[in-house]
Amino acid sequence: MADEQVRVEVAFDGGQVLSVLVAAGAADELERALGGAAAGGAFALEAEDGRYTVALGKVVYVKRFTRESHVGFTP
């Protein structure tokens, strides 16, 4: 079974926000990395559209959406 996809928003010092769709496991790993973040640490985040390297010391907050919302009808 494939890992569930969740949307996360990563806000950085300076006001930039990265919004990506990632596997739930990747979101968990990001949260753990932030819990033990050193000032100069980095985290490679595999997203649906590519890989992002996040400077953990520059992260202000991470918002994890509970589910992906869709506009329109679902079959």
MDTraj code that builds the backbone (N, CA, C; nanometers):
import mdtraj as md
import numpy as np

residues = "MET ALA ASP GLU GLN VAL ARG VAL GLU VAL ALA PHE ASP GLY GLY GLN VAL LEU SER VAL LEU VAL ALA ALA GLY ALA ALA ASP GLU LEU GLU ARG ALA LEU GLY GLY ALA ALA ALA GLY GLY ALA PHE ALA LEU GLU ALA GLU ASP GLY ARG TYR THR VAL ALA LEU GLY LYS VAL VAL TYR VAL LYS ARG PHE THR ARG GLU SER HIS VAL GLY PHE THR PRO".split()
xyz = np.array([
    [0.0842, -0.1192, 0.0000],
    [0.0000, 0.0000, 0.0000],
    [0.0879, 0.1245, 0.0000],
    [0.0548, 0.2201, -0.0823],
    [0.1325, 0.3440, -0.0930],
    [0.1102, 0.4318, 0.0297],
    [0.2114, 0.5083, 0.0626],
    [0.2032, 0.6002, 0.1754],
    [0.1045, 0.7115, 0.1434],
    [0.0229, 0.7487, 0.2402],
    [-0.0741, 0.8567, 0.2240],
    [-0.0018, 0.9882, 0.1949],
    [-0.0599, 1.0703, 0.1089],
    [-0.0031, 1.2014, 0.0750],
    [-0.0692, 1.3087, 0.1611],
    [0.0106, 1.4003, 0.2133],
    [-0.0401, 1.5130, 0.2921],
    [0.0257, 1.6416, 0.2429],
    [-0.0428, 1.7515, 0.2585],
    [0.0134, 1.8813, 0.2227],
    [0.0740, 1.9430, 0.3471],
    [0.1967, 1.9954, 0.3311],
    [0.2622, 2.0687, 0.4392],
    [0.3032, 2.2060, 0.3865],
    [0.2968, 2.3034, 0.4747],
    [0.3472, 2.4375, 0.4463],
    [0.4621, 2.4621, 0.5413],
    [0.5763, 2.5011, 0.4857],
    [0.6948, 2.5320, 0.5655],
    [0.7185, 2.6815, 0.5517],
    [0.7120, 2.7534, 0.6634],
    [0.7333, 2.8982, 0.6630],
    [0.8752, 2.9275, 0.7102],
    [0.9401, 3.0189, 0.6396],
    [1.0796, 3.0524, 0.6684],
    [1.0919, 3.1936, 0.7237],
    [1.2001, 3.2148, 0.7983],
    [1.2359, 3.3469, 0.8467],
    [1.2484, 3.4380, 0.7251],
    [1.1769, 3.5473, 0.7231],
    [1.1772, 3.6378, 0.6086],
    [1.0435, 3.6379, 0.5356],
    [0.9560, 3.5411, 0.5669],
    [0.8214, 3.5439, 0.5134],
    [0.7886, 3.4473, 0.4010],
    [0.8866, 3.3790, 0.3437],
    [0.8581, 3.2846, 0.2357],
    [0.7889, 3.1606, 0.2926],
    [0.6967, 3.1043, 0.2116],
    [0.6263, 2.9826, 0.2510],
    [0.6346, 2.8825, 0.1365],
    [0.6716, 2.7596, 0.1689],
    [0.6779, 2.6507, 0.0730],
    [0.5601, 2.5581, 0.1021],
    [0.4746, 2.5355, 0.0031],
    [0.3605, 2.4466, 0.0180],
    [0.3795, 2.3296, -0.0772],
    [0.3896, 2.2074, -0.0214],
    [0.4182, 2.0890, -0.1023],
    [0.3344, 1.9707, -0.0568],
    [0.3156, 1.8765, -0.1499],
    [0.2475, 1.7511, -0.1219],
    [0.3540, 1.6445, -0.1033],
    [0.3542, 1.5801, 0.0143],
    [0.4561, 1.4814, 0.0475],
    [0.3910, 1.3565, 0.1057],
    [0.4679, 1.2487, 0.1119],
    [0.4221, 1.1280, 0.1802],
    [0.4119, 1.1580, 0.3296],
    [0.3153, 1.0961, 0.3957],
    [0.2960, 1.1192, 0.5389],
    [0.4230, 1.0881, 0.6171],
    [0.4957, 0.9852, 0.5761],
    [0.6212, 0.9502, 0.6425],
    [0.7256, 1.0598, 0.6314],
    [0.7310, 1.1266, 0.5161],
    [0.8254, 1.2369, 0.4972],
    [0.7891, 1.3548, 0.5872],
    [0.6597, 1.3806, 0.6038],
    [0.6154, 1.4881, 0.6935],
    [0.6542, 1.4554, 0.8374],
    [0.6397, 1.3289, 0.8766],
    [0.6804, 1.2860, 1.0113],
    [0.8302, 1.3061, 1.0314],
    [0.9103, 1.2684, 0.9318],
    [1.0556, 1.2839, 0.9406],
    [1.0957, 1.4303, 0.9520],
    [1.0272, 1.5175, 0.8775],
    [1.0551, 1.6613, 0.8862],
    [1.0274, 1.7122, 1.0271],
    [0.9159, 1.6712, 1.0851],
    [0.8819, 1.7141, 1.2213],
    [0.9863, 1.6662, 1.3218],
    [1.0324, 1.5412, 1.3065],
    [1.1372, 1.4894, 1.3964],
    [1.2676, 1.5664, 1.3787],
    [1.3028, 1.5966, 1.2548],
    [1.4264, 1.6722, 1.2283],
    [1.4189, 1.8108, 1.2907],
    [1.3021, 1.8743, 1.2842],
    [1.2872, 2.0067, 1.3441],
    [1.2946, 2.0008, 1.4955],
    [1.2503, 1.8907, 1.5528],
    [1.2560, 1.8738, 1.6980],
    [1.3988, 1.8701, 1.7500],
    [1.4922, 1.8216, 1.6702],
    [1.6317, 1.8144, 1.7107],
    [1.7206, 1.9009, 1.6240],
    [1.6638, 2.0065, 1.5658],
    [1.7366, 2.0879, 1.4676],
    [1.8542, 2.1626, 1.5295],
    [1.9667, 2.1507, 1.4646],
    [2.0826, 2.2329, 1.4971],
    [2.0754, 2.3570, 1.4074],
    [2.1397, 2.4641, 1.4485],
    [2.1316, 2.5895, 1.3743],
    [2.1717, 2.5754, 1.2281],
    [2.2668, 2.4886, 1.1976],
    [2.3144, 2.4766, 1.0604],
    [2.2637, 2.3536, 0.9878],
    [2.1676, 2.2818, 1.0459],
    [2.1208, 2.1577, 0.9861],
    [2.0343, 2.1784, 0.8637],
    [2.0249, 2.0731, 0.7828],
    [1.9410, 2.0762, 0.6631],
    [1.8644, 1.9453, 0.6545],
    [1.7535, 1.9468, 0.5824],
    [1.6698, 1.8288, 0.5656],
    [1.6276, 1.8189, 0.4202],
    [1.6454, 1.7017, 0.3596],
    [1.6020, 1.6781, 0.2214],
    [1.4594, 1.6264, 0.2253],
    [1.3683, 1.7009, 0.1637],
    [1.2263, 1.6680, 0.1649],
    [1.1842, 1.6261, 0.0244],
    [1.1421, 1.5006, 0.0106],
    [1.0942, 1.4500, -0.1177],
    [0.9476, 1.4865, -0.1319],
    [0.9171, 1.5694, -0.2300],
    [0.7804, 1.6128, -0.2558],
    [0.7315, 1.5551, -0.3872],
    [0.6043, 1.5734, -0.4155],
    [0.5444, 1.5225, -0.5380],
    [0.6124, 1.5797, -0.6621],
    [0.6564, 1.7049, -0.6548],
    [0.7148, 1.7709, -0.7718],
    [0.8670, 1.7804, -0.7695],
    [0.9331, 1.7153, -0.6729],
    [1.0783, 1.7172, -0.6690],
    [1.1315, 1.7140, -0.5279],
    [1.2625, 1.7328, -0.5154],
    [1.3282, 1.7312, -0.3847],
    [1.3625, 1.8734, -0.3429],
    [1.3341, 1.9042, -0.2170],
    [1.3674, 2.0338, -0.1587],
    [1.4642, 2.0110, -0.0430],
    [1.5651, 2.0954, -0.0324],
    [1.6539, 2.0927, 0.0831],
    [1.6176, 2.2114, 0.1703],
    [1.5767, 2.1820, 0.2923],
    [1.5247, 2.2833, 0.3850],
    [1.6313, 2.3142, 0.4893],
    [1.6648, 2.4422, 0.5044],
    [1.7561, 2.4870, 0.6096],
    [1.6769, 2.4932, 0.7401],
    [1.6971, 2.3954, 0.8270],
    [1.6146, 2.3816, 0.9470],
    [1.6223, 2.5026, 1.0393],
    [1.7358, 2.5684, 1.0448],
    [1.7512, 2.6851, 1.1311],
    [1.6720, 2.8062, 1.0849],
    [1.6224, 2.8045, 0.9617],
    [1.5452, 2.9159, 0.9068],
    [1.3944, 2.8919, 0.9109],
    [1.3519, 2.7735, 0.9571],
    [1.2092, 2.7404, 0.9605],
    [1.1433, 2.8074, 1.0803],
    [1.0327, 2.8788, 1.0542],
    [0.9568, 2.9443, 1.1598],
    [0.8460, 2.8514, 1.2084],
    [0.7733, 2.7895, 1.1156],
    [0.6713, 2.6912, 1.1523],
    [0.6433, 2.5982, 1.0352],
    [0.5806, 2.4852, 1.0674],
    [0.5340, 2.3896, 0.9670],
    [0.3867, 2.3648, 0.9943],
    [0.3057, 2.3793, 0.8915],
    [0.1628, 2.3484, 0.9018],
    [0.1388, 2.2205, 0.8236],
    [0.0787, 2.1235, 0.8892],
    [0.0462, 1.9951, 0.8264],
    [-0.1051, 1.9859, 0.8139],
    [-0.1513, 1.9755, 0.6914],
    [-0.2948, 1.9656, 0.6668],
    [-0.3401, 1.8229, 0.6962],
    [-0.4589, 1.8074, 0.7503],
    [-0.5074, 1.6754, 0.7878],
    [-0.5444, 1.5909, 0.6685],
    [-0.5876, 1.6532, 0.5596],
    [-0.6188, 1.5799, 0.4368],
    [-0.6143, 1.6765, 0.3201],
    [-0.5931, 1.6233, 0.2030],
    [-0.5904, 1.7026, 0.0803],
    [-0.7335, 1.7345, 0.0410],
    [-0.7642, 1.8607, 0.0183],
    [-0.8994, 1.8985, -0.0228],
    [-0.9057, 1.9057, -0.1751],
    [-1.0206, 1.8705, -0.2292],
    [-1.0425, 1.8709, -0.3736],
    [-1.1638, 1.9547, -0.4057],
    [-1.1568, 2.0257, -0.5150],
    [-1.2698, 2.1042, -0.5617],
    [-1.3446, 2.0204, -0.6647],
    [-1.4751, 2.0161, -0.6520],
    [-1.5548, 1.9399, -0.7486],
    [-1.6046, 1.8091, -0.6908],
    [-1.6471, 1.7227, -0.7799],
    [-1.7048, 1.5963, -0.7398],
    [-1.5996, 1.4866, -0.7406],
    [-1.6138, 1.3901, -0.6520],
    [-1.5267, 1.2737, -0.6515],
    [-1.6075, 1.1521, -0.6902],
    [-1.5477, 1.0610, -0.7653],
    [-1.6237, 0.9415, -0.8086],
    [-1.6511, 0.8463, -0.6946],
])
top = md.Topology()
chain = top.add_chain()
for i, resn in enumerate(residues, 1):
    res = top.add_residue(resn, chain, resSeq=i)
    for name in ("N", "CA", "C"):
        top.add_atom(name, md.element.get_by_symbol(name[0]), res)
traj = md.Trajectory(xyz[None], top)
